[in-house]
Amino acid sequence: MNLFLITFFGLFSLDRGLKLYFLRAGEYVENSKFLIGNFDLPVELIILVVVFLIYLFSQRKRWGLFLILVGGVCNLVDRLYYGYVIDYMRIGKLPVFNVADVYINIGVGLFILELLVDKETVK
């Protein structure tokens, strides 16, 4: 089976499991905003972003895009099913977040590194 597919389902399952645990424990925050701050985008626009990420990933298999895609799908499932994203982790003064947000942040950093490495390789 494809490594990306196995990894996708593993990361997706980890996110779902943690969210269900904190949901049942009642220790979560309902996050109805998109990203950090007061962005409140319609679900249709978020779906378009996820579809665009799928297209980009299909063109060039990059782990950074993959992690952004997995995190986006995880949070999109929450938004479609519950109407909000389940956030449950707080570190210091950071806003409350979840594992899918971690995937997205690591993915952005990795994607930037992948672009820099590709640029170096082309020279």
The 8 nearest C-alpha neighbors of each residue, nearest first, counted from 0:
[[1, 2, 5, 4, 3, 6, 8, 7],
 [0, 2, 4, 3, 5, 6, 7, 8],
 [3, 1, 5, 4, 6, 0, 7, 8],
 [4, 2, 6, 1, 5, 7, 65, 62],
 [5, 3, 7, 1, 6, 2, 8, 0],
 [4, 6, 2, 8, 7, 3, 9, 1],
 [7, 5, 9, 3, 4, 8, 2, 10],
 [8, 6, 4, 10, 5, 9, 11, 3],
 [7, 9, 11, 5, 6, 10, 12, 4],
 [8, 10, 6, 12, 7, 11, 5, 13],
 [11, 9, 13, 7, 12, 8, 6, 14],
 [10, 12, 8, 14, 9, 13, 7, 15],
 [13, 11, 15, 9, 14, 10, 8, 16],
 [12, 14, 10, 16, 11, 15, 17, 9],
 [13, 15, 11, 17, 12, 16, 98, 18],
 [16, 14, 12, 18, 17, 13, 19, 11],
 [15, 17, 13, 19, 18, 14, 12, 20],
 [18, 16, 20, 14, 19, 15, 13, 21],
 [17, 19, 15, 21, 20, 16, 22, 14],
 [18, 20, 22, 16, 17, 21, 15, 23],
 [21, 19, 17, 23, 18, 22, 16, 24],
 [20, 22, 24, 26, 18, 23, 19, 27],
 [23, 21, 19, 25, 24, 20, 18, 27],
 [22, 24, 20, 25, 21, 19, 26, 18],
 [23, 25, 21, 26, 22, 20, 27, 19],
 [26, 24, 22, 23, 27, 21, 20, 28],
 [27, 25, 21, 24, 22, 87, 28, 23],
 [26, 28, 87, 86, 25, 21, 22, 85],
 [27, 29, 86, 85, 30, 87, 26, 95],
 [30, 28, 85, 83, 84, 31, 86, 27],
 [31, 29, 84, 83, 32, 28, 85, 86],
 [30, 32, 83, 29, 84, 33, 82, 39],
 [33, 31, 39, 38, 30, 37, 34, 36],
 [32, 34, 38, 39, 40, 35, 31, 37],
 [35, 33, 32, 36, 38, 37, 39, 100],
 [36, 34, 33, 37, 32, 38, 94, 96],
 [37, 35, 38, 34, 32, 33, 39, 94],
 [36, 38, 32, 39, 35, 33, 34, 31],
 [39, 37, 33, 32, 36, 40, 34, 35],
 [38, 40, 32, 33, 37, 41, 31, 34],
 [39, 41, 38, 33, 42, 44, 45, 32],
 [42, 40, 43, 44, 45, 39, 46, 33],
 [41, 43, 45, 44, 46, 40, 79, 78],
 [44, 42, 46, 41, 45, 47, 40, 48],
 [45, 43, 47, 46, 42, 41, 48, 40],
 [44, 46, 42, 48, 47, 43, 49, 41],
 [45, 47, 49, 43, 44, 48, 42, 50],
 [48, 46, 44, 50, 45, 49, 51, 43],
 [47, 49, 51, 45, 46, 50, 52, 44],
 [48, 50, 52, 46, 51, 47, 53, 45],
 [51, 49, 53, 47, 52, 48, 46, 54],
 [50, 52, 54, 48, 49, 53, 47, 55],
 [53, 51, 49, 55, 54, 50, 56, 68],
 [52, 54, 50, 56, 51, 55, 57, 49],
 [53, 55, 51, 57, 52, 56, 50, 58],
 [56, 54, 52, 58, 57, 53, 51, 59],
 [55, 57, 53, 60, 59, 58, 54, 52],
 [56, 58, 54, 55, 59, 53, 60, 52],
 [59, 57, 55, 56, 54, 60, 53, 61],
 [60, 58, 56, 57, 61, 55, 64, 54],
 [59, 61, 56, 57, 58, 62, 65, 64],
 [60, 62, 63, 64, 59, 65, 56, 110],
 [61, 63, 65, 64, 66, 60, 106, 110],
 [62, 64, 106, 110, 109, 65, 66, 61],
 [65, 63, 67, 61, 66, 62, 68, 56],
 [64, 66, 62, 68, 63, 67, 69, 61],
 [67, 65, 106, 69, 102, 68, 63, 64],
 [68, 66, 103, 106, 64, 70, 65, 69],
 [67, 69, 65, 71, 66, 70, 64, 72],
 [70, 68, 66, 72, 71, 67, 73, 65],
 [71, 69, 99, 73, 103, 102, 67, 68],
 [70, 72, 68, 74, 69, 73, 75, 67],
 [71, 73, 75, 69, 70, 74, 68, 76],
 [74, 72, 70, 76, 71, 75, 99, 69],
 [73, 75, 77, 71, 76, 72, 84, 78],
 [76, 74, 72, 78, 77, 73, 71, 79],
 [75, 77, 79, 73, 74, 78, 80, 72],
 [78, 76, 84, 74, 80, 75, 81, 79],
 [77, 79, 82, 83, 75, 84, 76, 81],
 [78, 80, 76, 77, 82, 81, 75, 42],
 [79, 81, 77, 78, 82, 76, 83, 75],
 [82, 80, 83, 77, 78, 79, 84, 76],
 [81, 83, 78, 79, 80, 77, 31, 84],
 [84, 82, 31, 78, 30, 81, 29, 77],
 [85, 83, 30, 77, 78, 74, 29, 31],
 [84, 86, 29, 28, 27, 30, 18, 83],
 [87, 85, 96, 97, 28, 27, 95, 84],
 [86, 88, 27, 97, 96, 95, 28, 26],
 [89, 87, 96, 95, 97, 86, 90, 27],
 [88, 90, 95, 93, 91, 94, 96, 87],
 [91, 89, 93, 92, 88, 95, 94, 96],
 [92, 90, 93, 89, 94, 95, 88, 96],
 [91, 93, 90, 94, 89, 95, 88, 96],
 [94, 92, 91, 90, 89, 95, 96, 88],
 [93, 95, 96, 89, 92, 90, 35, 88],
 [96, 94, 89, 88, 86, 87, 93, 97],
 [95, 97, 86, 88, 87, 100, 94, 89],
 [98, 96, 86, 100, 99, 88, 87, 101],
 [97, 99, 101, 100, 14, 102, 96, 70],
 [100, 98, 70, 102, 101, 97, 73, 14],
 [101, 99, 103, 98, 102, 97, 70, 104],
 [100, 102, 98, 104, 99, 103, 105, 97],
 [103, 101, 99, 70, 66, 105, 100, 104],
 [104, 102, 67, 106, 100, 70, 101, 105],
 [103, 105, 101, 107, 106, 102, 100, 108],
 [104, 106, 108, 102, 107, 103, 109, 101],
 [107, 105, 63, 66, 103, 67, 109, 104],
 [108, 106, 110, 104, 109, 105, 63, 103],
 [109, 107, 105, 111, 106, 110, 112, 104],
 [108, 110, 63, 112, 106, 111, 107, 105],
 [111, 109, 63, 113, 107, 112, 108, 106],
 [110, 112, 114, 108, 109, 113, 107, 115],
 [113, 111, 109, 115, 110, 114, 116, 108],
 [114, 112, 110, 116, 111, 115, 109, 117],
 [113, 115, 117, 111, 112, 116, 118, 110],
 [114, 116, 112, 118, 113, 117, 111, 119],
 [115, 117, 119, 113, 118, 114, 112, 120],
 [118, 116, 120, 114, 119, 115, 113, 121],
 [117, 119, 115, 121, 116, 120, 114, 122],
 [118, 120, 116, 117, 121, 122, 115, 114],
 [121, 119, 117, 118, 122, 116, 115, 114],
 [122, 120, 118, 119, 117, 116, 115, 114],
 [121, 119, 120, 118, 117, 116, 115, 114]]
